[in-house]
Amino acid sequence: MQRTEFGTDEQPQAPGTLAWEPFKEVTLTGFGYHTYDVPVYAWRSHFLMLRVLGRTDGQRVDVIVDEIKLSGWRGQEASDLSPGDTEANNQSRPTEWVASEAWVITNSAAGLNEGRVPGAFNTGQVSPMSSVQLSTRYANTDEGWVTNTTYVYNGWIYLDGAGNANSFAENFIGSVQLKIDGAEVLYNEDPDTSSTNTISYLGSGWYPFELRLGCGSDGRVGPAGGGLLNGLGVAYSRNNGASWVPLRDTGSAAFLRTTTKTVLLDHQRGGREIDSNGDEGDWLDQAIRSPRLLSGTGMLEFDYRVSRAPARLVVQFAPAEDATLWSGIHTVVVDSAMSSFNHAMAYLGTNMNGYLRVVNDRSGIYTNALVEINNAVAWDEPVVEDADWRAYNVKVTDTDLQRIMLDETKACFLNNSQTAETDPAQSLHREAYVMSPFLPTGLGSLTFMARKFTSAPAPLFLYVTTDPELKASNTWTLVHTFQVTNQLYQTYSFTPTDGRAYRAVKLAVPTTGGGQRVCVEELAVTEPVLPGFEIVDVRALCAEGGGFSTDRFQPLHSDEVGFEARISNIRLSPQNIRLYVDYYVGTNVWGTKNWPAGEVVTLDMELVDEDLLLYRTDLFNVVPPQEKNQVVQYRVRATYEDASHTELDAYQSVFTVPSWYHPIDLNQRFAATGGWAAYYIVYDVPVGAIWLNEINAYEPYEGGELHFGYNTYVEIAVPAAVSLSGWHLDIVPCNDYDPVYTISFLGDLPAQEPVTNGYAFFVVGHDPSTPPGGHSGIPPLPKLDYSDQNIAYKFSYDSKPLGIRLRRPWGMYEHAVVYDRNPGWGGAYSGAVWVDENPERGFMYVGPEGKGGSLNVITNSVRYALPLATDWATNLTWTPGGVNIGQTVEDFNVMAPGVSNVVVTSSLTPMHGVQNGMRVTPLTFKLRLNTPTNILYEADGWYRIKSVTVNGVEHLTGGEVEVFDLPLLVTERTNLNVVVTFGLRGDVDNLNLGSDVLTWLMGFGDAPLAPTYYYGRELEIYERYWLNANPTTTNYLEGGILKVEREEATTNYFMTAWLALNGTNVPTLLGDRVFGDAVFKVTAKDSLTAPDWTMLAQYRLGPSSFDSNHTTRVFIQNPHLNDEFSAAKQLFFRWVIEYEDPRFSKPILVITNSP
């Protein structure tokens, strides 16, 4: 035998040299043919040579060798076939089941593979093939369907129609696609029509079969009933449609058949990683991975048999964005060999999309296990809101032939078996149940109607839980048992003495031990009528500048950390509300309910904003600085009372993972503990302070002098004082099948010297001691901080785009970019296309990286943030370890938060302005000694800054101003108290305006006041207000009386008046809350020398009070009916705009057109 060398296709060295090692000798006796079996069992690739060593007596001999057969030994990677793949060229994709380092054994089975994919009619996605069914069962029923779902049936069908005529028909309410031998036979998306097709070009025999059935959002689905198909949804005819049969096999595999696969995971046949030197590394995972689940990740179940023990099977989860970030959720340990299969289920129950897999773990004593895996099924986890009812192992239907529904709707039947009428077996829980929604304030009452399913009495058990996290795995307490003995529906109810602590209830029937099925309808649950509220908008705060930072919410290892929260959805006037935050440092235990009582610290929170109901810890109640990468778990809770002074509690129940932690969710990672907590992870450097700075991936040698630019390397910009130990660099192929390659920076790394503004440039490259093929003689990089023996090979992906990703120690994505080599080729060669098609990966396309230089960052357009795509430049001269050509780097010391020496408190009184752009008072922050800073004060419109005092000393001289920039420089340890006084602009303040007029005035932009004239008279500000005339522009009001007409028969009058403001109608008149509305009054007197005018009528103005010529005709009822005008020989009329007379009505002024 001769072992092959990694990374080469060279032929073996010449026979007879020392490169060959003897493996086995066989002594031949006699002249007949003999069969020999030589087990090698080597997982690495080898050359084998048969060599005649000679006769035992030294004489010559000839040996004839025939029928040489070689078989593989090491486990392979296998997956389902996607469209376009072949057995010879099959690539593993996220949509497929994938077995790695495994042997897949295929067996034939009667029936068809059944699978469910999302979408009203999904004709493209590969079926997950969740189970084998003897028939296309969902074609013939409307039960069990979910809206926006497609069922897929795959396998083979035996066609034997008379005269080769094989007919297929559908009468299905929904969408149908049928393919035979890859050709489409039926296709119909119209739910109200049927279709039939006969094919005659296929002879008798087995043919590939695929049927897809779709149900849309309207829920209309199932066989249409009646017709030629006798109630079937899809059917087959062997006699040209004379009779139709269902697509069903008897179990003999004579009509429908499919394949099932058993996977062998054998430690003896596993492989190791091999570096570029040919040295062996860690064992590769032997595993079966599910397809990517796109509606949450629920459960993995499978059958297993251990033929060689001991074995340890670990079920793991990875997020959809990165199938390399595996975390364990369940373990199965087998100590002795098994003769039959056992069934295992591992439930995660997260709404995160991702993958599940089972691994034949190789660690500790588990190094020689042989495991068979069969019937693996992965279930999704659609979002279930707190307000939803949920159920397990029940039948919800409106078509049970032996049961009567109350109102022709659906009823719920709780099963009493894990296997009867279930598919798959419902063995995750030992009971069938229906669970209530989350009850934030507890249980008030439960009512429902029930009846027994058979003639036997049926006990129905009521359980409650006090755990705010709704899980079937919670601790449930039995509080009542209902004995259901009635054959017809009766009402049942339960009201606890005090149900405030109950967060959910469930009705259950045991599925082992002899329970009885129960029919349940009309479920209703109420909460107790208690005061309450919700705790929302909880977040950690970084102490800074005598208060808390308003723009930095990721704690650093130098930060003291406080918290804030709001209360909302207040119900029934809770009293004496007090908020607290409890925290626990570390991850030794996870979740609030698991925290050790003696290690939990409680901080008081105070109400800081009554309008927002915002609570916050103060600077004396904070979490002290923690070590980098430490985790602090926390939860906000409240105590309060009702009107009877009964003490009540409320708890934070929601935590939104900060976006910069993506894709890490510690609640998901530690889900197996059953715990939950809000948390923050301590950083040693702010987000945006470390980035990928230079990439040199491709430089073909085309002759000439060799230079260090032929080295593959990645450069990272990092503050010189910060260590990258524990960080990770991922090389991410831009396809669905090649694995991510990770370089983890471990141990003590070389000390970095600052190159510019506190920054160093950390270089990762190929190990110079093992240069890749064709790279001998290349000068070394001038700076190399971390080497890897495979990095040069991992950058070779046939001109395809490649992703480079930097991750923090916990796994958070810090910076992720994609480059390409030939973007002009488009499609799979374009990095921009890949980024657009995979937005969930979080990558940024930064341009091509080809020959003649490297891909470089030249600036950070957003200060103290990651570089944008436009901040990269291609084909610049290589600068590993140094500043890139033309690059500017911000000072890291400015970015890093400082340590305070004094506290500055700045108050606004009254608060008619902002300070440093923030509408807050007081503004408090820390300030170093001898460190200059400033506060910029800006007054609101129509207000001015009247005074600025610092520790009682006035700094504003020369009168009021709109903006004042206050410089601060502290030279001794004395806290500063700044008071800024605002007031109305001087000329406005002198007008003594009422609140309504002042509010109106401020609706216009702050500008000098301008006059409004009425024939030379300047109107007062309140008159301009009546007219809604812009006080900051010059206006002209005109108007008068055109004529007065008398109606002789009645002595009524008609006055034609006109009114215009700047040549337009006045559509309305404003008023205030003190004097009422301004109105258009008609007045009269019988002598011009009379002192007073008498009001005859008053009107409000409307949009139609004046015509297009700005005139109106006003009816004046006989004024002589007034005592003072009864004997008048003449009358003088006028109109006037002034405040209303509240004693009289004020209708809308309407133009009178007749008589």
ChimeraX attribute file (.defattr): number of C-alpha atoms within 10 A of each C-alpha:
attribute: neighborCount
match mode: 1-to-1
recipient: residues
	/A:1	16
	/A:2	18
	/A:3	15
	/A:4	17
	/A:5	18
	/A:6	14
	/A:7	14
	/A:8	8
	/A:9	8
	/A:10	8
	/A:11	9
	/A:12	16
	/A:13	13
	/A:14	9
	/A:15	11
	/A:16	9
	/A:17	8
	/A:18	10
	/A:19	12
	/A:20	17
	/A:21	13
	/A:22	10
	/A:23	11
	/A:24	10
	/A:25	11
	/A:26	9
	/A:27	7
	/A:28	11
	/A:29	7
	/A:30	6
	/A:31	8
	/A:32	6
	/A:33	10
	/A:34	9
	/A:35	7
	/A:36	8
	/A:37	6
	/A:38	10
	/A:39	9
	/A:40	14
	/A:41	12
	/A:42	15
	/A:43	15
	/A:44	17
	/A:45	14
	/A:46	14
	/A:47	12
	/A:48	15
	/A:49	13
	/A:50	9
	/A:51	11
	/A:52	11
	/A:53	12
	/A:54	12
	/A:55	12
	/A:56	8
	/A:57	6
	/A:58	8
	/A:59	7
	/A:60	9
	/A:61	9
	/A:62	8
	/A:63	10
	/A:64	6
	/A:65	9
	/A:66	8
	/A:67	6
	/A:68	7
	/A:69	6
	/A:70	8
	/A:71	8
	/A:72	12
	/A:73	17
	/A:74	19
	/A:75	22
	/A:76	16
	/A:77	17
	/A:78	21
	/A:79	20
	/A:80	22
	/A:81	17
	/A:82	17
	/A:83	10
	/A:84	8
	/A:85	12
	/A:86	11
	/A:87	10
	/A:88	6
	/A:89	9
	/A:90	17
	/A:91	20
	/A:92	22
	/A:93	18
	/A:94	18
	/A:95	20
	/A:96	22
	/A:97	23
	/A:98	20
	/A:99	27
	/A:100	22
	/A:101	23
	/A:102	25
	/A:103	21
	/A:104	21
	/A:105	13
	/A:106	11
	/A:107	10
	/A:108	11
	/A:109	20
	/A:110	24
	/A:111	29
	/A:112	31
	/A:113	26
	/A:114	25
	/A:115	19
	/A:116	22
	/A:117	23
	/A:118	17
	/A:119	17
	/A:120	21
	/A:121	21
	/A:122	22
	/A:123	18
	/A:124	9
	/A:125	16
	/A:126	18
	/A:127	24
	/A:128	23
	/A:129	24
	/A:130	17
	/A:131	17
	/A:132	21
	/A:133	21
	/A:134	22
	/A:135	21
	/A:136	26
	/A:137	18
	/A:138	21
	/A:139	27
	/A:140	22
	/A:141	17
	/A:142	19
	/A:143	14
	/A:144	9
	/A:145	17
	/A:146	17
	/A:147	16
	/A:148	17
	/A:149	20
	/A:150	26
	/A:151	27
	/A:152	28
	/A:153	27
	/A:154	24
	/A:155	21
	/A:156	24
	/A:157	24
	/A:158	17
	/A:159	22
	/A:160	18
	/A:161	19
	/A:162	14
	/A:163	14
	/A:164	18
	/A:165	20
	/A:166	23
	/A:167	22
	/A:168	22
	/A:169	23
	/A:170	27
	/A:171	29
	/A:172	30
	/A:173	26
	/A:174	27
	/A:175	22
	/A:176	28
	/A:177	20
	/A:178	22
	/A:179	17
	/A:180	19
	/A:181	14
	/A:182	11
	/A:183	11
	/A:184	12
	/A:185	18
	/A:186	19
	/A:187	18
	/A:188	19
	/A:189	17
	/A:190	13
	/A:191	18
	/A:192	11
	/A:193	13
	/A:194	19
	/A:195	15
	/A:196	16
	/A:197	15
	/A:198	18
	/A:199	14
	/A:200	12
	/A:201	10
	/A:202	17
	/A:203	16
	/A:204	15
	/A:205	11
	/A:206	19
	/A:207	18
	/A:208	17
	/A:209	21
	/A:210	22
	/A:211	24
	/A:212	25
	/A:213	30
	/A:214	32
	/A:215	28
	/A:216	17
	/A:217	11
	/A:218	10
	/A:219	16
	/A:220	15
	/A:221	25
	/A:222	26
	/A:223	22
	/A:224	23
	/A:225	15
	/A:226	11
	/A:227	10
	/A:228	15
	/A:229	22
	/A:230	16
	/A:231	18
	/A:232	25
	/A:233	29
	/A:234	30
	/A:235	25
	/A:236	24
	/A:237	23
	/A:238	20
	/A:239	16
	/A:240	19
	/A:241	20
	/A:242	9
	/A:243	13
	/A:244	20
	/A:245	15
	/A:246	19
	/A:247	23
	/A:248	19
	/A:249	19
	/A:250	12
	/A:251	15
	/A:252	12
	/A:253	19
	/A:254	13
	/A:255	20
	/A:256	28
	/A:257	27
	/A:258	22
	/A:259	17
	/A:260	19
	/A:261	16
	/A:262	17
	/A:263	22
	/A:264	27
	/A:265	28
	/A:266	23
	/A:267	25
	/A:268	16
	/A:269	22
	/A:270	22
	/A:271	22
	/A:272	15
	/A:273	11
	/A:274	18
	/A:275	16
	/A:276	20
	/A:277	15
	/A:278	12
	/A:279	11
	/A:280	13
	/A:281	11
	/A:282	9
	/A:283	14
	/A:284	13
	/A:285	20
	/A:286	25
	/A:287	25
	/A:288	26
	/A:289	26
	/A:290	24
	/A:291	25
	/A:292	25
	/A:293	24
	/A:294	18
	/A:295	17
	/A:296	22
	/A:297	27
	/A:298	22
	/A:299	20
	/A:300	25
	/A:301	22
	/A:302	17
	/A:303	17
	/A:304	23
	/A:305	21
	/A:306	27
	/A:307	18
	/A:308	17
	/A:309	20
	/A:310	18
	/A:311	27
	/A:312	22
	/A:313	21
	/A:314	19
	/A:315	28
	/A:316	23
	/A:317	27
	/A:318	23
	/A:319	23
	/A:320	22
	/A:321	18
	/A:322	15
	/A:323	17
	/A:324	15
	/A:325	14
	/A:326	16
	/A:327	17
	/A:328	19
	/A:329	19
	/A:330	18
	/A:331	15
	/A:332	15
	/A:333	14
	/A:334	16
	/A:335	12
	/A:336	12
	/A:337	16
	/A:338	15
	/A:339	9
	/A:340	10
	/A:341	14
	/A:342	13
	/A:343	14
	/A:344	17
	/A:345	18
	/A:346	21
	/A:347	19
	/A:348	24
	/A:349	18
	/A:350	19
	/A:351	18
	/A:352	22
	/A:353	20
	/A:354	24
	/A:355	30
	/A:356	30
	/A:357	23
	/A:358	27
	/A:359	20
	/A:360	26
	/A:361	21
	/A:362	19
	/A:363	11
	/A:364	7
	/A:365	11
	/A:366	18
	/A:367	17
	/A:368	17
	/A:369	23
	/A:370	20
	/A:371	23
	/A:372	20
	/A:373	22
	/A:374	19
	/A:375	17
	/A:376	25
	/A:377	21
	/A:378	25
	/A:379	20
	/A:380	22
	/A:381	19
	/A:382	16
	/A:383	13
	/A:384	11
	/A:385	10
	/A:386	14
	/A:387	10
	/A:388	12
	/A:389	14
	/A:390	15
	/A:391	19
	/A:392	17
	/A:393	27
	/A:394	22
	/A:395	20
	/A:396	19
	/A:397	15
	/A:398	16
	/A:399	15
	/A:400	13
	/A:401	6
	/A:402	7
	/A:403	12
	/A:404	13
	/A:405	17
	/A:406	13
	/A:407	9
	/A:408	9
	/A:409	11
	/A:410	17
	/A:411	23
	/A:412	21
	/A:413	24
	/A:414	28
	/A:415	28
	/A:416	23
	/A:417	24
	/A:418	21
	/A:419	14
	/A:420	11
	/A:421	12
	/A:422	14
	/A:423	11
	/A:424	12
	/A:425	12
	/A:426	20
	/A:427	18
	/A:428	16
	/A:429	14
	/A:430	17
	/A:431	23
	/A:432	26
	/A:433	28
	/A:434	22
	/A:435	21
	/A:436	24
	/A:437	19
	/A:438	22
	/A:439	24
	/A:440	21
	/A:441	22
	/A:442	22
	/A:443	26
	/A:444	20
	/A:445	16
	/A:446	19
	/A:447	16
	/A:448	16
	/A:449	17
	/A:450	26
	/A:451	23
	/A:452	23
	/A:453	23
	/A:454	13
	/A:455	10
	/A:456	13
	/A:457	18
	/A:458	22
	/A:459	19
	/A:460	23
	/A:461	17
	/A:462	21
	/A:463	20
	/A:464	23
	/A:465	21
	/A:466	19
	/A:467	16
	/A:468	18
	/A:469	17
	/A:470	17
	/A:471	14
	/A:472	16
	/A:473	9
	/A:474	14
	/A:475	11
	/A:476	17
	/A:477	12
	/A:478	14
	/A:479	12
	/A:480	14
	/A:481	14
	/A:482	15
	/A:483	14
	/A:484	21
	/A:485	19
	/A:486	15
	/A:487	15
	/A:488	14
	/A:489	19
	/A:490	14
	/A:491	13
	/A:492	15
	/A:493	13
	/A:494	17
	/A:495	14
	/A:496	14
	/A:497	9
	/A:498	11
	/A:499	19
	/A:500	20
	/A:501	18
	/A:502	22
	/A:503	22
	/A:504	25
	/A:505	26
	/A:506	22
	/A:507	22
	/A:508	27
	/A:509	26
	/A:510	22
	/A:511	24
	/A:512	13
	/A:513	9
	/A:514	11
	/A:515	19
	/A:516	23
	/A:517	26
	/A:518	24
	/A:519	25
	/A:520	23
	/A:521	22
	/A:522	13
	/A:523	17
	/A:524	12
	/A:525	18
	/A:526	15
	/A:527	18
	/A:528	17
	/A:529	13
	/A:530	18
	/A:531	17
	/A:532	23
	/A:533	22
	/A:534	19
	/A:535	20
	/A:536	19
	/A:537	15
	/A:538	21
	/A:539	22
	/A:540	21
	/A:541	24
	/A:542	24
	/A:543	27
	/A:544	23
	/A:545	22
	/A:546	20
	/A:547	20
	/A:548	25
	/A:549	14
	/A:550	11
	/A:551	8
	/A:552	16
	/A:553	16
	/A:554	21
	/A:555	24
	/A:556	24
	/A:557	18
	/A:558	21
	/A:559	23
	/A:560	20
	/A:561	26
	/A:562	25
	/A:563	26
	/A:564	23
	/A:565	26
	/A:566	19
	/A:567	20
	/A:568	15
	/A:569	9
	/A:570	12
	/A:571	12
	/A:572	12
	/A:573	13
	/A:574	18
	/A:575	18
	/A:576	13
	/A:577	16
	/A:578	16
	/A:579	26
	/A:580	22
	/A:581	23
	/A:582	15
	/A:583	22
	/A:584	26
	/A:585	19
	/A:586	14
	/A:587	14
	/A:588	8
	/A:589	16
	/A:590	22
	/A:591	21
	/A:592	20
	/A:593	13
	/A:594	14
	/A:595	19
	/A:596	10
	/A:597	10
	/A:598	7
	/A:599	10
	/A:600	14
	/A:601	13
	/A:602	17
	/A:603	19
	/A:604	18
	/A:605	23
	/A:606	16
	/A:607	17
	/A:608	14
	/A:609	11
	/A:610	8
	/A:611	6
	/A:612	12
	/A:613	12
	/A:614	19
	/A:615	22
	/A:616	26
	/A:617	23
	/A:618	20
	/A:619	15
	/A:620	10
	/A:621	17
	/A:622	19
	/A:623	22
	/A:624	11
	/A:625	14
	/A:626	21
	/A:627	13
	/A:628	16
	/A:629	18
	/A:630	16
	/A:631	18
	/A:632	18
	/A:633	23
	/A:634	25
	/A:635	24
	/A:636	26
	/A:637	19
	/A:638	20
	/A:639	16
	/A:640	19
	/A:641	19
	/A:642	16
	/A:643	12
	/A:644	7
	/A:645	11
	/A:646	9
	/A:647	12
	/A:648	19
	/A:649	17
	/A:650	18
	/A:651	19
	/A:652	21
	/A:653	17
	/A:654	15
	/A:655	16
	/A:656	11
	/A:657	16
	/A:658	15
	/A:659	9
	/A:660	12
	/A:661	18
	/A:662	14
	/A:663	21
	/A:664	18
	/A:665	17
	/A:666	20
	/A:667	20
	/A:668	21
	/A:669	17
	/A:670	18
	/A:671	20
	/A:672	14
	/A:673	14
	/A:674	17
	/A:675	17
	/A:676	24
	/A:677	24
	/A:678	23
	/A:679	25
	/A:680	23
	/A:681	21
	/A:682	21
	/A:683	21
	/A:684	18
	/A:685	22
	/A:686	18
	/A:687	17
	/A:688	16
	/A:689	19
	/A:690	22
	/A:691	21
	/A:692	24
	/A:693	24
	/A:694	29
	/A:695	24
	/A:696	27
	/A:697	27
	/A:698	22
	/A:699	16
	/A:700	11
	/A:701	13
	/A:702	7
	/A:703	6
	/A:704	6
	/A:705	7
	/A:706	14
	/A:707	13
	/A:708	15
	/A:709	23
	/A:710	22
	/A:711	22
	/A:712	21
	/A:713	25
	/A:714	25
	/A:715	24
	/A:716	21
	/A:717	21
	/A:718	23
	/A:719	25
	/A:720	19
	/A:721	14
	/A:722	14
	/A:723	18
	/A:724	21
	/A:725	15
	/A:726	17
	/A:727	18
	/A:728	22
	/A:729	22
	/A:730	17
	/A:731	21
	/A:732	22
	/A:733	21
	/A:734	24
	/A:735	14
	/A:736	11
	/A:737	12
	/A:738	13
	/A:739	14
	/A:740	17
	/A:741	16
	/A:742	17
	/A:743	18
	/A:744	17
	/A:745	19
	/A:746	12
	/A:747	9
	/A:748	10
	/A:749	14
	/A:750	13
	/A:751	13
	/A:752	18
	/A:753	13
	/A:754	15
	/A:755	14
	/A:756	17
	/A:757	15
	/A:758	17
	/A:759	25
	/A:760	23
	/A:761	31
	/A:762	27
	/A:763	23
	/A:764	24
	/A:765	24
	/A:766	23
	/A:767	18
	/A:768	18
	/A:769	9
	/A:770	15
	/A:771	18
	/A:772	19
	/A:773	11
	/A:774	9
	/A:775	14
	/A:776	11
	/A:777	10
	/A:778	16
	/A:779	14
	/A:780	16
	/A:781	22
	/A:782	11
	/A:783	15
	/A:784	21
	/A:785	17
	/A:786	18
	/A:787	17
	/A:788	17
	/A:789	19
	/A:790	20
	/A:791	24
	/A:792	20
	/A:793	14
	/A:794	16
	/A:795	22
	/A:796	14
	/A:797	12
	/A:798	8
	/A:799	17
	/A:800	20
	/A:801	30
	/A:802	26
	/A:803	21
	/A:804	23
	/A:805	21
	/A:806	23
	/A:807	18
	/A:808	18
	/A:809	17
	/A:810	15
	/A:811	16
	/A:812	18
	/A:813	22
	/A:814	21
	/A:815	21
	/A:816	22
	/A:817	20
	/A:818	25
	/A:819	26
	/A:820	24
	/A:821	21
	/A:822	17
	/A:823	20
	/A:824	10
	/A:825	10
	/A:826	12
	/A:827	12
	/A:828	16
	/A:829	20
	/A:830	25
	/A:831	29
	/A:832	23
	/A:833	15
	/A:834	22
	/A:835	21
	/A:836	13
	/A:837	10
	/A:838	13
	/A:839	11
	/A:840	10
	/A:841	16
	/A:842	15
	/A:843	21
	/A:844	21
	/A:845	24
	/A:846	24
	/A:847	24
	/A:848	22
	/A:849	26
	/A:850	20
	/A:851	17
	/A:852	16
	/A:853	20
	/A:854	28
	/A:855	25
	/A:856	29
	/A:857	29
	/A:858	22
	/A:859	21
	/A:860	20
	/A:861	14
	/A:862	11
	/A:863	14
	/A:864	19
	/A:865	16
	/A:866	19
	/A:867	21
	/A:868	15
	/A:869	15
	/A:870	14
	/A:871	16
	/A:872	19
	/A:873	20
	/A:874	21
	/A:875	15
	/A:876	18
	/A:877	14
	/A:878	22
	/A:879	21
	/A:880	27
	/A:881	24
	/A:882	20
	/A:883	22
	/A:884	23
	/A:885	14
	/A:886	10
	/A:887	13
	/A:888	15
	/A:889	18
	/A:890	17
	/A:891	15
	/A:892	19
	/A:893	12
	/A:894	11
	/A:895	15
	/A:896	15
	/A:897	17
	/A:898	15
	/A:899	15
	/A:900	14
	/A:901	17
	/A:902	20
	/A:903	20
	/A:904	21
	/A:905	20
	/A:906	21
	/A:907	18
	/A:908	22
	/A:909	14
	/A:910	11
	/A:911	17
	/A:912	19
	/A:913	25
	/A:914	19
	/A:915	22
	/A:916	13
	/A:917	11
	/A:918	13
	/A:919	14
	/A:920	15
	/A:921	15
	/A:922	18
	/A:923	21
	/A:924	20
	/A:925	18
	/A:926	20
	/A:927	24
	/A:928	19
	/A:929	16
	/A:930	12
	/A:931	10
	/A:932	12
	/A:933	12
	/A:934	11
	/A:935	17
	/A:936	14
	/A:937	22
	/A:938	23
	/A:939	22
	/A:940	19
	/A:941	17
	/A:942	23
	/A:943	22
	/A:944	23
	/A:945	25
	/A:946	20
	/A:947	19
	/A:948	23
	/A:949	16
	/A:950	17
	/A:951	12
	/A:952	11
	/A:953	10
	/A:954	13
	/A:955	12
	/A:956	16
	/A:957	10
	/A:958	6
	/A:959	10
	/A:960	18
	/A:961	18
	/A:962	17
	/A:963	16
	/A:964	20
	/A:965	12
	/A:966	16
	/A:967	10
	/A:968	16
	/A:969	13
	/A:970	18
	/A:971	12
	/A:972	11
	/A:973	11
	/A:974	13
	/A:975	16
	/A:976	18
	/A:977	16
	/A:978	21
	/A:979	19
	/A:980	23
	/A:981	18
	/A:982	23
	/A:983	20
	/A:984	18
	/A:985	18
	/A:986	14
	/A:987	11
	/A:988	15
	/A:989	13
	/A:990	9
	/A:991	12
	/A:992	10
	/A:993	14
	/A:994	12
	/A:995	12
	/A:996	15
	/A:997	19
	/A:998	18
	/A:999	11
	/A:1000	14
	/A:1001	23
	/A:1002	14
	/A:1003	12
	/A:1004	13
	/A:1005	12
	/A:1006	14
	/A:1007	11
	/A:1008	11
	/A:1009	15
	/A:1010	13
	/A:1011	19
	/A:1012	25
	/A:1013	16
	/A:1014	14
	/A:1015	10
	/A:1016	9
	/A:1017	11
	/A:1018	16
	/A:1019	16
	/A:1020	12
	/A:1021	19
	/A:1022	18
	/A:1023	18
	/A:1024	22
	/A:1025	22
	/A:1026	20
	/A:1027	18
	/A:1028	17
	/A:1029	21
	/A:1030	19
	/A:1031	21
	/A:1032	16
	/A:1033	12
	/A:1034	13
	/A:1035	19
	/A:1036	18
	/A:1037	22
	/A:1038	15
	/A:1039	15
	/A:1040	14
	/A:1041	16
	/A:1042	12
	/A:1043	11
	/A:1044	16
	/A:1045	14
	/A:1046	13
	/A:1047	12
	/A:1048	8
	/A:1049	6
	/A:1050	9
	/A:1051	14
	/A:1052	15
	/A:1053	17
	/A:1054	19
	/A:1055	21
	/A:1056	18
	/A:1057	19
	/A:1058	19
	/A:1059	19
	/A:1060	18
	/A:1061	19
	/A:1062	14
	/A:1063	13
	/A:1064	14
	/A:1065	20
	/A:1066	21
	/A:1067	15
	/A:1068	19
	/A:1069	21
	/A:1070	21
	/A:1071	20
	/A:1072	15
	/A:1073	9
	/A:1074	9
	/A:1075	12
	/A:1076	13
	/A:1077	20
	/A:1078	24
	/A:1079	26
	/A:1080	22
	/A:1081	21
	/A:1082	21
	/A:1083	19
	/A:1084	18
	/A:1085	21
	/A:1086	17
	/A:1087	14
	/A:1088	11
	/A:1089	7
	/A:1090	8
	/A:1091	7
	/A:1092	11
	/A:1093	16
	/A:1094	16
	/A:1095	18
	/A:1096	17
	/A:1097	20
	/A:1098	25
	/A:1099	22
	/A:1100	21
	/A:1101	21
	/A:1102	16
	/A:1103	13
	/A:1104	16
	/A:1105	22
	/A:1106	23
	/A:1107	13
	/A:1108	9
	/A:1109	12
	/A:1110	18
	/A:1111	20
	/A:1112	23
	/A:1113	24
	/A:1114	21
	/A:1115	21
	/A:1116	18
	/A:1117	15
	/A:1118	16
	/A:1119	21
	/A:1120	15
	/A:1121	11
	/A:1122	11
	/A:1123	9
	/A:1124	12
	/A:1125	17
	/A:1126	11
	/A:1127	11
	/A:1128	13
	/A:1129	9
	/A:1130	9
	/A:1131	13
	/A:1132	12
	/A:1133	17
	/A:1134	15
	/A:1135	20
	/A:1136	13
	/A:1137	16
	/A:1138	18
	/A:1139	20
	/A:1140	20
	/A:1141	17
	/A:1142	10
	/A:1143	6
	/A:1144	12
	/A:1145	12
	/A:1146	18
	/A:1147	13
	/A:1148	17
	/A:1149	21
	/A:1150	18
	/A:1151	16
	/A:1152	14
	/A:1153	10
	/A:1154	7
	/A:1155	5
